[in-house]
Amino acid sequence: MTLTDGFLITLAGLAAGMINTVVGSGSLITFPTLIGLGYPPVLANVSNNIGLVPGALSGAIGYRRELVGQADRLRRLVPASVTGGLIGAILLLVLPSTVFKRVVVVLIIVALVLVVLQPRIARRLKTREHHRHEIGPALVGLVALTGVYGGYFGAAQGIILIALLGIFVDDDLQRLNAVKNVLAMSVNLIASVIFVFATHVDWAVVGCIAAGSVVGGQLGATVGRRLDPRVLRGVIVVVGLTALIRLL
């Protein structure tokens, strides 16, 4: 890794940590950056996943005030996320890398569509009548499936989670965002444990992303809410499209 590459990866990690805390889909910054620098897709995905764990923890800590009173929700949803993340990580390891190279193109397209639609999703959630139930089997199952996606690839996992929570749970979106951060962190953490023991990891990449994402997580929990979300979405879409071009 050159000094320039390290700087770019750290900067991407900072942006991803901030975006993951505020919106989700930060992997659409770091993963394409690694692809653009010439890293193989599976190695880039694994190293990116591990590197973003400290940033996810940083963001969750930054939202700790919004987590007050939500222990029961977390007790019911975190195991679903962990189970799904475990399955997704195993799928990434047992399926041929050629499968990932093909599937990741589709997943990036899906993630970019979700990023673009996120404002519309948020508006719909705000206008829904307050008749949503608390945690039920349907939500637990969908959170587990999202965990599978997150363990396998993970870009826009946060957007999927916040949409599900907003549909099924009647609460302030900032409080739901705090739960989203913990669930996404749980998926990344369990997947990272699997990857560390079962596959090759580029620890230089992990260190750069981790350093950047920790700072980004705190920025996202403090000043990130004030940033124009249209700018963030624009950056995500541009970088994601660049990755698609590179992969194709």
C-alpha positions in Angstrom: 0.0 0.0 0.0 1.4 3.4 -1.0 1.0 6.5 1.2 -1.5 8.0 -1.2 -3.6 4.8 -1.2 -3.6 4.8 2.6 -4.7 8.4 2.7 -7.5 7.8 0.2 -8.7 4.7 2.1 -8.6 6.5 5.4 -10.6 9.4 3.9 -13.1 6.9 2.5 -13.4 5.3 5.9 -14.1 8.7 7.5 -16.9 9.4 5.0 -18.3 5.9 5.4 -18.3 6.1 9.2 -20.2 9.4 9.0 -22.7 8.2 6.4 -23.4 4.9 8.1 -24.3 6.7 11.3 -26.6 9.2 9.7 -28.1 7.4 6.7 -26.5 4.0 6.0 -24.7 2.8 2.8 -21.2 3.9 3.8 -19.8 0.8 2.1 -20.7 2.4 -1.2 -17.8 4.7 -0.5 -15.2 2.4 0.9 -15.8 -0.7 -1.2 -15.7 1.1 -4.6 -12.6 3.0 -3.4 -10.8 -0.3 -2.8 -12.0 -1.7 -6.1 -10.7 1.5 -7.8 -7.3 1.0 -6.2 -7.1 -2.5 -7.6 -8.1 -4.8 -4.7 -9.9 -8.0 -5.5 -13.6 -7.8 -4.8 -13.8 -10.5 -2.1 -10.7 -9.2 -0.3 -12.0 -5.7 -0.5 -15.4 -6.7 0.9 -13.9 -8.7 3.8 -11.3 -6.0 4.8 -13.9 -3.3 4.4 -16.4 -5.1 6.7 -13.8 -5.6 9.4 -12.6 -2.0 9.1 -16.0 -0.5 9.5 -16.8 -2.3 12.8 -15.0 0.3 15.0 -16.8 3.1 13.1 -20.2 1.3 13.7 -19.4 1.1 17.4 -18.4 4.8 17.4 -21.7 5.7 15.8 -23.7 3.6 18.2 -22.0 5.2 21.2 -22.7 8.6 19.6 -26.4 7.8 19.6 -26.4 6.4 23.1 -29.0 8.9 24.4 -31.5 7.8 21.8 -31.0 4.2 22.9 -32.3 4.9 26.4 -35.4 2.7 27.1 -34.9 0.5 24.1 -33.2 -2.5 25.7 -36.1 -4.8 25.1 -36.1 -4.0 21.4 -32.4 -4.7 21.2 -32.7 -8.0 23.1 -35.2 -9.2 20.5 -33.6 -7.9 17.4 -29.9 -8.2 17.9 -30.0 -12.1 18.0 -31.8 -12.0 14.6 -29.2 -9.6 13.1 -26.3 -11.8 14.5 -27.8 -15.0 13.1 -28.4 -13.4 9.7 -24.9 -11.9 9.6 -23.4 -15.3 10.5 -25.2 -17.0 7.6 -24.3 -14.2 5.2 -20.6 -14.3 6.1 -20.5 -18.1 5.7 -22.2 -17.8 2.2 -19.5 -15.3 1.2 -16.8 -17.8 2.1 -18.3 -21.0 0.7 -19.6 -19.7 -2.6 -17.1 -19.2 -5.4 -15.6 -15.8 -5.7 -17.0 -15.6 -9.2 -20.5 -15.7 -7.8 -19.7 -12.7 -5.6 -18.3 -10.8 -8.6 -21.6 -11.3 -10.4 -23.9 -10.8 -7.5 -22.2 -7.7 -6.2 -23.0 -5.8 -9.3 -26.7 -6.5 -8.7 -26.4 -5.7 -5.0 -24.7 -2.3 -5.7 -27.5 -1.4 -8.2 -30.1 -2.3 -5.5 -28.2 -0.3 -2.9 -27.9 2.7 -5.2 -31.7 2.6 -5.9 -32.3 2.5 -2.1 -30.1 5.5 -1.6 -32.0 7.5 -4.2 -35.4 6.4 -2.8 -34.4 7.0 0.9 -36.0 10.5 1.1 -39.3 9.2 -0.2 -39.1 6.3 2.2 -38.5 8.7 5.1 -41.4 10.9 4.1 -43.8 8.0 3.9 -42.7 6.8 7.4 -43.4 10.3 8.8 -46.9 10.4 7.4 -48.0 6.9 8.4 -50.8 6.7 11.0 -49.6 5.6 14.4 -51.0 2.1 14.4 -47.8 0.2 14.1 -47.1 -2.7 16.5 -44.0 -3.4 18.6 -41.5 -6.1 17.8 -43.2 -9.1 16.2 -42.2 -12.3 14.3 -42.4 -10.6 10.9 -40.0 -7.8 11.9 -37.6 -10.3 13.5 -37.6 -12.4 10.4 -37.0 -9.5 8.1 -34.2 -8.2 10.3 -32.6 -11.6 10.1 -32.8 -11.6 6.3 -31.3 -8.1 6.3 -28.5 -9.5 8.4 -27.8 -12.2 5.8 -27.5 -9.4 3.2 -25.3 -7.5 5.5 -23.0 -10.4 6.3 -22.6 -11.1 2.6 -22.1 -7.6 1.3 -23.8 -5.0 3.4 -24.0 -1.7 1.4 -27.3 0.1 2.2 -28.0 -2.4 5.0 -28.7 0.6 7.3 -31.3 2.0 4.9 -33.1 -1.4 4.7 -33.1 -1.6 8.5 -34.4 1.9 9.2 -37.2 1.3 6.6 -38.2 -1.9 8.3 -38.1 -0.3 11.8 -40.1 2.7 10.6 -42.8 0.5 9.1 -43.2 -1.9 12.1 -42.4 0.3 15.1 -44.1 3.5 16.2 -41.3 5.7 17.5 -39.2 8.8 16.6 -36.9 8.2 13.6 -33.8 9.3 15.5 -34.5 6.6 18.1 -35.0 4.0 15.4 -31.8 5.2 13.8 -30.0 4.4 17.0 -31.4 0.9 17.0 -30.4 0.6 13.3 -26.8 1.5 14.2 -26.6 -1.3 16.8 -28.1 -3.9 14.5 -25.8 -3.0 11.7 -22.8 -3.1 14.0 -23.9 -6.5 15.3 -23.9 -7.9 11.7 -20.5 -6.4 10.8 -19.0 -7.7 14.1 -20.1 -11.3 13.7 -19.1 -11.4 10.1 -15.8 -9.9 11.0 -15.1 -12.7 13.5 -15.8 -15.3 10.8 -13.6 -13.5 8.3 -10.6 -13.1 10.7 -10.4 -16.8 11.3 -11.5 -18.2 7.9 -10.1 -16.0 5.1 -7.3 -13.6 4.1 -7.6 -10.1 5.4 -5.6 -7.0 4.3 -4.8 -5.5 7.8 -3.4 -2.3 6.3 -6.7 -1.6 4.7 -8.5 -2.6 7.8 -6.4 -0.2 9.9 -7.0 2.8 7.5 -10.7 2.2 7.3 -11.0 1.7 11.1 -9.1 4.9 11.9 -11.2 6.9 9.5 -14.6 5.3 10.4 -14.1 5.9 14.1 -13.8 9.6 13.5 -16.5 9.6 11.0 -18.9 7.8 13.4 -18.5 10.6 15.9 -18.9 13.3 13.2 -22.1 11.5 12.0 -23.5 11.5 15.5 -22.8 15.2 16.1 -22.5 17.4 13.0 -23.6 14.8 10.4 -27.3 15.5 11.0 -26.7 19.1 9.8 -25.2 18.2 6.5 -27.3 18.4 3.3 -28.4 14.8 2.7 -28.6 15.5 -1.1 -24.9 16.1 -1.2 -24.2 12.8 0.7 -26.5 10.9 -1.6 -24.9 12.5 -4.7 -21.4 11.4 -3.5 -22.7 7.9 -2.8 -24.3 7.5 -6.2 -21.2 8.8 -8.1 -18.8 6.5 -6.2 -21.2 3.5 -6.6 -21.5 4.0 -10.3 -17.8 4.3 -10.6 -17.5 0.9 -8.9 -20.1 -0.6 -11.3 -18.1 0.6 -14.3 -14.9 -0.8 -12.8 -16.5 -4.2 -12.0 -18.1 -4.4 -15.5 
